[in-house]
Amino acid sequence: MSDLKRAPRRTPKPSAKRSAKGPPLAGVKVKRASTPKPVDRKTMMEIFRRFEEANPHPEGELNYRNPYTLLVAVALSAQSTDVGVNKATALLFPLADTPRKMLDLGEERLKECIKTLNFFNTKARNVMATARLLVDEFGGVVPPSIEVLETFPGVGRKTASVVVNIAFGIPRIAVDTHIFRVANRIPLVVTKTPNDTQAPLEALVPPEYALHAHHWLILHGRYVCKARKPECWRCPINDLCRYPDKTAP
């Protein structure tokens, strides 16, 4: 018998390659497909051209009478649906459609009108405080300034952007969950949060489409590019969108 020892059998190292019959071995990292790069400017122009062609004069879905009632309606819409807000303001606005009338109405009667909305107590307190501020410091007139509006109780960047865009025709894009989703699916931009999205999106949207970009994107997200199952089969920009998980009917 030979005195030579048999060399120990070596265990092959796991490979990250996927076999034809199954997934890679457990514990092996697999490189995922990278996020699509934002569309180029020519494609972006075509996207907004199609949005305009389909809906030349888009409008928001909140009912209002003037810049003040728009400010109130948008403030009330936080954590509430537009349908719910419109039902509440149908009772409220005939009674109080100016800051002075709102103060005369009083907080308790305001609560009665908006009690169907989430956080109505806090919203009522903020609406009354804003009305007082407008009467005392701005002559009852809503200022066309995002920076000033953001200092009002319960008014953030999104609310202020909606008001100046709709009431005063200033091109701003108020990024909510719908716009954040749409902008990152196409993608127009690649961002991590809605708050990180407004500035780069406003910088990229072609000037000729900037005024209505907010409405086109939010309506597209609400009715076509839905959160759980986007309706890609009827999307007007399906061939331009780079979203990898497009859906069929």
SERO-4910 file (N, C-alpha, C, O; in steps of 0.05 Angstrom, whole numbers):
BEGIN
 pado doro    nc1    nc2    nc3   cac1   cac2   cac3    cc1    cc2    cc3    oc1    oc2    oc3
  Met    A     17    -24      0      0      0      0     17     25      0     38     25     14
  Ser    A     10     45    -15     26     69    -17     24     85      8      4     85     22
  Asp    A     47     99     15     47    116     38     36    144     32     33    160     50
  Leu    A     30    150      6     19    176     -1    -10    179      7    -26    161      3
  Lys    A    -16    202     19    -44    208     27    -59    221      5    -48    237    -10
  Arg    A    -84    213      3   -101    225    -18   -106    255    -11   -113    261     12
  Ala    A   -103    272    -30   -108    301    -26   -137    305    -20   -154    293    -33
  Pro    A   -143    323      0   -171    328      7   -186    340    -16   -176    356    -31
  Arg    A   -212    332    -18   -229    342    -40   -236    371    -34   -246    377    -12
  Arg    A   -233    389    -53   -239    417    -49   -268    422    -56   -279    413    -77
  Thr    A   -281    438    -39   -309    446    -44   -309    470    -63   -297    490    -56
  Pro    A   -322    468    -85   -322    491   -103   -336    516    -91   -355    513    -76
  Lys    A   -325    539    -97   -336    564    -86   -363    570   -100   -366    565   -124
  Pro    A   -382    582    -85   -408    589    -97   -404    608   -120   -388    627   -118
  Ser    A   -419    605   -140   -419    624   -163   -443    641   -163   -465    632   -156
  Ala    A   -439    667   -170   -462    686   -170   -478    683   -196   -499    696   -199
  Lys    A   -468    665   -214   -483    662   -239   -509    647   -235   -509    627   -220
  Arg    A   -530    655   -247   -556    642   -245   -556    618   -265   -550    622   -289
  Ser    A   -562    594   -255   -564    572   -273   -589    572   -289   -608    587   -282
  Ala    A   -590    556   -309   -614    555   -326   -637    542   -311   -660    546   -319
  Lys    A   -631    527   -290   -653    512   -277   -663    525   -251   -683    516   -240
  Gly    A   -650    545   -241   -659    556   -216   -644    581   -208   -627    590   -222
  Pro    A   -650    591   -184   -638    616   -174   -610    612   -165   -601    589   -163
  Pro    A   -595    633   -160   -567    630   -151   -567    618   -123   -587    617   -109
  Leu    A   -543    608   -114   -541    596    -88   -547    616    -66   -543    640    -69
  Ala    A   -558    605    -44   -565    622    -21   -540    636    -11   -518    625    -10
  Gly    A   -544    662     -3   -522    677      8   -505    691    -13   -487    706     -6
  Val    A   -510    687    -38   -495    700    -59   -510    724    -69   -534    722    -77
  Lys    A   -497    747    -69   -509    772    -77   -512    773   -107   -494    766   -122
  Val    A   -536    782   -116   -541    785   -144   -545    814   -151   -560    828   -137
  Lys    A   -531    824   -170   -534    852   -178   -561    857   -191   -568    844   -211
  Arg    A   -576    875   -179   -602    881   -190   -600    902   -213   -580    916   -215
  Ala    A   -621    902   -229   -622    921   -250   -622    949   -239   -637    954   -220
  Ser    A   -607    967   -250   -605    994   -240   -630   1010   -247   -645   1003   -265
  Thr    A   -635   1031   -232   -658   1049   -237   -655   1062   -264   -633   1072   -270
  Pro    A   -676   1063   -280   -673   1076   -306   -664   1105   -303   -672   1118   -284
  Lys    A   -648   1114   -322   -640   1142   -322   -663   1160   -330   -680   1151   -346
  Pro    A   -664   1184   -320   -685   1203   -329   -685   1207   -359   -664   1205   -372
  Val    A   -708   1212   -369   -711   1215   -398   -695   1240   -407   -691   1258   -391
  Asp    A   -688   1240   -432   -673   1263   -443   -693   1286   -449   -717   1282   -447
  Arg    A   -683   1309   -455   -700   1333   -458   -720   1330   -482   -742   1339   -480
  Lys    A   -711   1318   -503   -729   1314   -526   -753   1297   -518   -775   1302   -526
  Thr    A   -747   1275   -503   -769   1258   -494   -787   1272   -475   -812   1269   -476
  Met    A   -776   1288   -457   -792   1303   -438   -810   1322   -452   -834   1325   -445
  Met    A   -800   1336   -473   -817   1354   -488   -841   1339   -500   -863   1349   -501
  Glu    A   -836   1315   -511   -857   1300   -523   -877   1290   -502   -901   1289   -508
  Ile    A   -868   1283   -479   -886   1275   -457   -906   1297   -451   -930   1292   -450
  Phe    A   -896   1321   -447   -914   1343   -439   -930   1353   -463   -952   1363   -460
  Arg    A   -920   1349   -487   -936   1356   -511   -960   1338   -512   -982   1347   -518
  Arg    A   -957   1313   -506   -979   1294   -506   -999   1300   -483  -1023   1298   -487
  Phe    A   -988   1307   -460  -1006   1314   -438  -1023   1338   -446  -1047   1339   -440
  Glu    A  -1011   1358   -458  -1025   1382   -467  -1046   1375   -488  -1068   1386   -488
  Glu    A  -1038   1358   -507  -1057   1351   -528  -1081   1337   -517  -1104   1342   -526
  Ala    A  -1078   1320   -497  -1100   1305   -485  -1117   1323   -467  -1141   1318   -464
  Asn    A  -1105   1343   -454  -1119   1360   -435  -1107   1388   -436  -1090   1394   -419
  Pro    A  -1115   1405   -455  -1103   1431   -458  -1105   1450   -434  -1088   1466   -430
  His    A  -1127   1448   -420  -1132   1466   -398  -1139   1450   -372  -1162   1450   -363
  Pro    A  -1119   1437   -360  -1125   1421   -336  -1132   1438   -312  -1122   1461   -310
  Glu    A  -1149   1428   -296  -1157   1442   -272  -1156   1424   -247  -1158   1400   -249
  Gly    A  -1152   1436   -224  -1153   1421   -199  -1181   1413   -193  -1200   1422   -205
  Glu    A  -1184   1394   -174  -1210   1383   -168  -1222   1394   -142  -1243   1385   -134
  Leu    A  -1208   1413   -129  -1219   1426   -106  -1236   1450   -114  -1228   1465   -131
  Asn    A  -1260   1452   -102  -1277   1475   -108  -1268   1500    -92  -1261   1497    -68
  Tyr    A  -1269   1523   -104  -1261   1547    -90  -1274   1571   -105  -1283   1569   -127
  Arg    A  -1274   1594    -91  -1286   1618   -102  -1266   1640   -108  -1271   1657   -126
  Asn    A  -1245   1641    -93  -1225   1662    -96  -1199   1652    -83  -1198   1630    -72
  Pro    A  -1177   1667    -84  -1152   1658    -73  -1154   1649    -43  -1141   1631    -35
  Tyr    A  -1170   1663    -28  -1173   1656      0  -1186   1629      4  -1176   1612     19
  Thr    A  -1208   1625    -10  -1222   1599     -7  -1205   1576    -18  -1206   1553     -9
  Leu    A  -1188   1582    -39  -1170   1562    -49  -1149   1555    -27  -1144   1531    -23
  Leu    A  -1139   1575    -14  -1120   1570      8  -1132   1553     30  -1119   1534     40
  Val    A  -1157   1559     37  -1171   1543     58  -1175   1514     48  -1170   1495     63
  Ala    A  -1185   1511     23  -1191   1485     13  -1166   1467     12  -1167   1444     19
  Val    A  -1144   1478      3  -1119   1463      1  -1109   1455     28  -1099   1433     33
  Ala    A  -1111   1474     47  -1103   1468     75  -1120   1446     87  -1110   1429    102
  Leu    A  -1145   1446     81  -1163   1426     91  -1159   1398     78  -1166   1378     90
  Ser    A  -1147   1398     55  -1144   1373     40  -1122   1354     51  -1120   1331     42
  Ala    A  -1106   1364     69  -1085   1347     80  -1097   1323     94  -1115   1325    111
  Gln    A  -1088   1299     86  -1098   1274     97  -1128   1270     92  -1142   1255    107
  Ser    A  -1139   1284     72  -1168   1281     65  -1170   1280     35  -1153   1290     21
  Thr    A  -1192   1269     25  -1196   1268     -4  -1208   1295    -14  -1221   1309      1
  Asp    A  -1204   1300    -39  -1216   1324    -51  -1246   1323    -50  -1259   1343    -46
  Val    A  -1257   1299    -54  -1287   1296    -53  -1297   1303    -25  -1317   1318    -22
  Gly    A  -1283   1294     -4  -1291   1300     23  -1289   1330     29  -1306   1341     43
  Val    A  -1267   1342     20  -1263   1371     24  -1285   1387     10  -1296   1406     22
  Asn    A  -1292   1379    -14  -1313   1394    -29  -1340   1392    -15  -1356   1411    -16
  Lys    A  -1346   1369     -3  -1371   1367     12  -1371   1386     36  -1392   1398     42
  Ala    A  -1348   1388     50  -1347   1405     73  -1348   1435     65  -1361   1451     78
  Thr    A  -1333   1442     44  -1333   1470     37  -1359   1479     23  -1364   1503     21
  Ala    A  -1375   1460     14  -1401   1468      3  -1418   1479     25  -1436   1495     20
  Leu    A  -1413   1471     50  -1427   1483     73  -1413   1508     83  -1426   1527     92
  Leu    A  -1387   1508     81  -1371   1529     93  -1370   1555     77  -1374   1576     87
  Phe    A  -1364   1552     51  -1358   1576     35  -1382   1595     31  -1378   1619     29
  Pro    A  -1407   1586     30  -1429   1605     30  -1431   1622     55  -1442   1644     55
  Leu    A  -1419   1612     77  -1419   1627    102  -1394   1644    106  -1396   1666    118
  Ala    A  -1372   1635     95  -1347   1649    100  -1328   1645     76  -1314   1625     74
  Asp    A  -1327   1665     59  -1310   1663     35  -1289   1685     36  -1275   1690     15
  Thr    A  -1286   1699     59  -1264   1718     62  -1253   1714     91  -1266   1702    108
  Pro    A  -1229   1724     96  -1218   1721    122  -1235   1734    144  -1238   1723    166
  Arg    A  -1246   1758    138  -1263   1771    158  -1288   1755    164  -1296   1753    187
  Lys    A  -1301   1744    144  -1325   1728    148  -1318   1703    164  -1334   1693    180
  Met    A  -1294   1692    159  -1286   1668    174  -1283   1674    204  -1291   1659    221
  Leu    A  -1271   1698    210  -1269   1706    238  -1296   1710    250  -1301   1703    273
  Asp    A  -1314   1722    235  -1341   1727    245  -1356   1700    249  -1373   1698    267
  Leu    A  -1350   1680    232  -1363   1654    235  -1355   1641    261  -1372   1630    275
  Gly    A  -1330   1642    268  -1320   1631    293  -1311   1602    290  -1320   1588    272
  Glu    A  -1294   1594    308  -1281   1568    306  -1301   1545    310  -1298   1524    297
  Glu    A  -1320   1548    328  -1338   1526    334  -1357   1520    310  -1362   1497    303
  Arg    A  -1366   1541    297  -1383   1537    273  -1367   1526    250  -1376   1511    234
  Leu    A  -1342   1535    249  -1324   1524    228  -1320   1494    232  -1321   1479    213
  Lys    A  -1317   1486    257  -1314   1457    263  -1338   1441    254  -1336   1419    245
  Glu    A  -1361   1452    258  -1386   1439    250  -1386   1434    220  -1396   1413    211
  Cys    A  -1376   1453    205  -1376   1450    176  -1355   1429    166  -1360   1416    146
  Ile    A  -1333   1426    180  -1311   1409    170  -1307   1385    188  -1286   1372    185
  Lys    A  -1326   1378    205  -1322   1356    224  -1319   1329    211  -1311   1310    224
  Thr    A  -1326   1327    185  -1323   1301    171  -1294   1296    162  -1288   1274    152
  Leu    A  -1277   1316    164  -1250   1314    154  -1231   1305    176  -1236   1310    200
  Asn    A  -1210   1291    168  -1190   1283    188  -1177   1307    201  -1172   1327    187
  Phe    A  -1171   1305    226  -1157   1326    241  -1172   1353    240  -1159   1374    239
  Phe    A  -1198   1352    240  -1214   1377    236  -1209   1397    259  -1211   1421    254
  Asn    A  -1203   1389    283  -1198   1407    304  -1173   1424    299  -1173   1448    302
  Thr    A  -1152   1410    292  -1127   1424    285  -1130   1442    261  -1120   1464    261
  Lys    A  -1144   1432    241  -1148   1447    216  -1164   1473    222  -1158   1494    212
  Ala    A  -1185   1470    239  -1201   1493    245  -1184   1514    260  -1187   1538    254
  Arg    A  -1168   1505    278  -1150   1524    293  -1131   1539    274  -1127   1563    277
  Asn    A  -1120   1524    255  -1101   1536    236  -1116   1556    217  -1105   1577    211
  Val    A  -1139   1548    207  -1155   1565    189  -1161   1591    203  -1159   1613    191
  Met    A  -1170   1590    228  -1176   1615    243  -1152   1632    248  -1153   1657    245
  Ala    A  -1129   1619    254  -1104   1635    259  -1095   1648    233  -1085   1670    233
  Thr    A  -1098   1634    210  -1091   1645    184  -1109   1669    177  -1100   1689    167
  Ala    A  -1135   1666    182  -1154   1687    177  -1146   1712    193  -1147   1734    182
  Arg    A  -1139   1708    218  -1131   1731    235  -1106   1744    224  -1104   1769    224
  Leu    A  -1087   1728    216  -1062   1739    205  -1067   1755    179  -1056   1777    175
  Leu    A  -1084   1744    162  -1091   1758    137  -1105   1785    142  -1099   1804    129
  Val    A  -1123   1785    161  -1138   1810    167  -1119   1830    180  -1120   1854    173
  Asp    A  -1103   1822    199  -1087   1840    214  -1063   1851    199  -1054   1874    203
  Glu    A  -1051   1834    182  -1025   1841    170  -1025   1844    140  -1006   1855    129
  Phe    A  -1046   1833    127  -1046   1834     97  -1071   1846     85  -1077   1842     62
  Gly    A  -1086   1860    102  -1111   1873     91  -1131   1853     81  -1148   1861     64
  Gly    A  -1131   1829     90  -1150   1809     81  -1144   1797     54  -1160   1782     43
  Val    A  -1120   1802     43  -1112   1793     16  -1091   1772     18  -1072   1774     33
  Val    A  -1095   1750      4  -1075   1728      3  -1051   1737    -13  -1054   1744    -36
  Pro    A  -1027   1737     -1  -1003   1746    -16   -994   1725    -36   -995   1701    -30
  Pro    A   -986   1733    -60   -977   1714    -80   -948   1706    -77   -932   1708    -95
  Ser    A   -941   1696    -53   -913   1689    -47   -912   1663    -32   -924   1661    -10
  Ile    A   -897   1644    -42   -894   1619    -28   -880   1623     -1   -888   1611     19
  Glu    A   -860   1640     -1   -844   1644     23   -861   1656     45   -859   1648     69
  Val    A   -879   1674     38   -897   1686     59   -918   1667     67   -924   1664     91
  Leu    A   -930   1653     48   -952   1634     55   -942   1612     73   -957   1602     90
  Glu    A   -917   1604     70   -906   1582     86   -904   1590    115   -901   1573    133
  Thr    A   -906   1616    121   -904   1624    149   -932   1623    163   -934   1627    187
  Phe    A   -953   1617    148   -980   1616    159   -984   1589    173   -973   1569    165
  Pro    A  -1001   1589    194  -1006   1564    209  -1018   1543    191  -1038   1547    177
  Gly    A  -1005   1519    191  -1015   1496    176  -1011   1498    146  -1021   1481    131
  Val    A   -995   1517    137   -989   1520    108   -960   1512    103   -942   1525    113
  Gly    A   -956   1490     88   -929   1482     81   -923   1488     52   -938   1502     39
  Arg    A   -900   1478     43   -891   1484     16   -911   1474     -5   -915   1488    -25
  Lys    A   -922   1451     -1   -941   1440    -21   -966   1457    -23   -974   1464    -45
  Thr    A   -978   1465     -1  -1002   1482     -1   -996   1508    -14  -1011   1518    -30
  Ala    A   -974   1521     -6   -967   1547    -17   -962   1545    -47   -970   1563    -61
  Ser    A   -950   1524    -56   -944   1521    -85   -970   1518   -101   -972   1529   -122
  Val    A   -989   1502    -90  -1015   1499   -104  -1029   1526   -106  -1039   1533   -127
  Val    A  -1029   1542    -85  -1043   1567    -84  -1032   1587   -105  -1046   1599   -120
  Val    A  -1005   1590   -105   -994   1610   -123   -996   1600   -152   -998   1617   -170
  Asn    A   -996   1574   -156   -998   1563   -183  -1026   1568   -195  -1029   1578   -217
  Ile    A  -1046   1561   -179  -1074   1562   -189  -1085   1590   -187  -1097   1600   -206
  Ala    A  -1081   1603   -164  -1094   1629   -160  -1079   1652   -174  -1092   1672   -182
  Phe    A  -1053   1650   -177  -1038   1672   -187  -1022   1666   -213  -1008   1683   -224
  Gly    A  -1025   1641   -223  -1012   1634   -249   -982   1634   -247   -969   1638   -268
  Ile    A   -971   1628   -224   -942   1625   -221   -934   1596   -225   -944   1579   -210
  Pro    A   -917   1590   -244   -910   1562   -249   -895   1549   -225   -872   1554   -221
  Arg    A   -909   1532   -211   -897   1517   -189   -909   1489   -189   -932   1485   -197
  Ile    A   -893   1469   -180   -902   1441   -180   -903   1432   -151   -882   1428   -138
  Ala    A   -927   1429   -140   -931   1420   -113   -930   1390   -113   -948   1377   -123
  Val    A   -909   1378   -102   -904   1349   -104   -919   1334    -82   -911   1336    -58
  Asp    A   -939   1320    -89   -953   1302    -71   -944   1273    -77   -926   1269    -93
  Thr    A   -957   1253    -65   -950   1226    -71   -954   1217   -100   -938   1202   -110
  His    A   -975   1228   -113   -980   1222   -141   -957   1232   -159   -946   1217   -175
  Ile    A   -950   1257   -156   -930   1269   -172   -902   1256   -167   -887   1252   -185
  Phe    A   -897   1251   -142   -872   1237   -134   -870   1210   -148   -848   1203   -159
  Arg    A   -892   1195   -148   -892   1169   -161   -888   1171   -191   -871   1157   -202
  Val    A   -904   1188   -204   -902   1191   -233   -875   1201   -242   -863   1190   -261
  Ala    A   -864   1221   -229   -839   1233   -236   -816   1212   -234   -797   1213   -250
  Asn    A   -818   1194   -215   -797   1174   -212   -801   1149   -228   -783   1133   -232
  Arg    A   -826   1144   -237   -831   1121   -253   -823   1126   -282   -812   1108   -295
  Ile    A   -828   1149   -293   -823   1154   -321   -794   1149   -329   -790   1136   -350
  Pro    A   -772   1156   -315   -772   1177   -295   -764   1204   -307   -747   1206   -325
  Leu    A   -776   1225   -296   -767   1252   -302   -743   1259   -285   -724   1273   -293
  Val    A   -745   1250   -260   -724   1254   -240   -720   1228   -225   -738   1210   -226
  Val    A   -699   1225   -210   -695   1203   -192   -689   1215   -165   -667   1224   -159
  Thr    A   -709   1213   -147   -707   1226   -121   -717   1206    -99   -729   1186   -106
  Lys    A   -711   1212    -74   -718   1194    -52   -744   1202    -38   -757   1184    -27
  Thr    A   -751   1227    -37   -775   1236    -23   -789   1258    -38   -777   1271    -55
  Pro    A   -815   1262    -33   -829   1284    -46   -816   1311    -41   -815   1328    -59
  Asn    A   -805   1315    -17   -793   1341    -11   -768   1346    -27   -760   1369    -33
  Asp    A   -754   1324    -36   -730   1327    -52   -736   1331    -82   -718   1335    -98
  Thr    A   -762   1330    -89   -769   1328   -117   -777   1354   -130   -772   1358   -154
  Gln    A   -788   1372   -115   -799   1397   -127   -778   1413   -142   -782   1420   -165
  Ala    A   -756   1420   -128   -736   1437   -141   -724   1426   -167   -724   1440   -187
  Pro    A   -715   1400   -167   -704   1390   -192   -725   1387   -214   -719   1390   -237
  Leu    A   -750   1380   -206   -771   1377   -226   -778   1404   -238   -781   1406   -263
  Glu    A   -780   1425   -222   -786   1451   -233   -763   1461   -251   -768   1476   -270
  Ala    A   -739   1453   -245   -716   1462   -261   -716   1448   -288   -704   1459   -308
  Leu    A   -728   1424   -290   -726   1408   -315   -750   1412   -333   -747   1409   -358
  Val    A   -774   1418   -323   -798   1420   -339   -794   1443   -359   -788   1465   -350
  Pro    A   -799   1438   -384   -797   1460   -404   -815   1484   -397   -837   1480   -389
  Pro    A   -805   1508   -399   -820   1532   -391   -848   1534   -403   -866   1543   -390
  Glu    A   -851   1526   -428   -877   1528   -441   -898   1509   -429   -922   1513   -434
  Tyr    A   -889   1490   -413   -908   1471   -401   -908   1474   -370   -923   1460   -357
  Ala    A   -893   1493   -360   -890   1495   -331   -915   1502   -316   -920   1492   -294
  Leu    A   -932   1519   -327   -956   1528   -313   -975   1505   -307   -986   1504   -285
  His    A   -979   1487   -325   -998   1465   -321   -985   1438   -314   -999   1418   -311
  Ala    A   -959   1437   -312   -945   1412   -306   -955   1399   -281   -959   1375   -279
  His    A   -961   1415   -260   -971   1404   -235   -997   1388   -239   -999   1366   -230
  His    A  -1016   1400   -254  -1041   1386   -258  -1038   1362   -276  -1051   1341   -270
  Trp    A  -1023   1364   -297  -1020   1341   -315  -1008   1317   -300  -1017   1294   -303
  Leu    A   -988   1322   -284   -975   1300   -269   -993   1288   -247   -994   1264   -244
  Ile    A  -1007   1305   -233  -1024   1295   -211  -1048   1280   -222  -1055   1259   -211
  Leu    A  -1060   1289   -244  -1082   1275   -256  -1073   1249   -268  -1088   1229   -267
  His    A  -1050   1249   -280  -1039   1225   -292  -1035   1204   -270  -1041   1180   -274
  Gly    A  -1024   1213   -247  -1019   1194   -225  -1045   1185   -212  -1046   1162   -202
  Arg    A  -1065   1201   -212  -1090   1194   -198  -1106   1175   -214  -1120   1157   -203
  Tyr    A  -1106   1178   -241  -1125   1163   -257  -1112   1143   -276  -1126   1125   -286
  Val    A  -1087   1145   -282  -1073   1126   -300  -1050   1112   -287  -1050   1088   -284
  Cys    A  -1031   1127   -278  -1006   1116   -266  -1011   1111   -236   -998   1123   -219
  Lys    A  -1029   1094   -230  -1038   1089   -203  -1017   1074   -187   -999   1062   -198
  Ala    A  -1020   1077   -160   -999   1066   -143   -996   1036   -144   -975   1026   -149
  Arg    A  -1018   1021   -140  -1017    992   -139  -1014    979   -166   -998    960   -170
  Lys    A  -1030    989   -185  -1029    977   -212  -1033    999   -233  -1055   1005   -240
  Pro    A  -1011   1009   -243  -1013   1030   -264  -1026   1018   -288  -1021    995   -296
  Glu    A  -1043   1034   -301  -1058   1024   -325  -1042   1032   -350  -1049   1049   -366
  Cys    A  -1019   1018   -352  -1000   1024   -374  -1012   1020   -402  -1004   1034   -420
  Trp    A  -1031   1002   -404  -1042    996   -431  -1057   1019   -443  -1062   1020   -467
  Arg    A  -1066   1038   -426  -1080   1062   -437  -1065   1088   -431  -1077   1110   -432
  Cys    A  -1040   1086   -425  -1023   1109   -419  -1015   1123   -444  -1005   1110   -462
  Pro    A  -1019   1149   -447  -1011   1163   -472   -981   1166   -476   -973   1173   -498
  Ile    A   -965   1160   -455   -936   1162   -458   -923   1134   -453   -899   1133   -446
  Asn    A   -938   1113   -458   -928   1086   -452   -901   1081   -467   -883   1069   -455
  Asp    A   -899   1089   -492   -875   1083   -507   -851   1101   -499   -828   1095   -507
  Leu    A   -856   1122   -484   -835   1140   -475   -826   1134   -447   -803   1140   -439
  Cys    A   -844   1122   -431   -838   1116   -403   -819   1093   -401   -821   1074   -416
  Arg    A   -800   1095   -382   -780   1074   -378   -786   1056   -354   -769   1041   -345
  Tyr    A   -810   1058   -343   -817   1041   -320   -815   1011   -329   -828   1004   -349
  Pro    A   -800    995   -314   -794    968   -324   -817    948   -320   -818    927   -333
  Asp    A   -836    954   -302   -857    935   -295   -884    943   -307   -904    944   -292
  Lys    A   -884    948   -332   -909    957   -345   -931    935   -343   -925    911   -344
  Thr    A   -955    943   -340   -977    924   -337   -994    921   -362   -994    939   -380
  Ala    A  -1006    898   -364  -1025    892   -387  -1053    894   -376  -1057    894   -352
  Pro    A  -1073    896   -394  -1101    897   -385  -1109    873   -368  -1132    872   -359
***
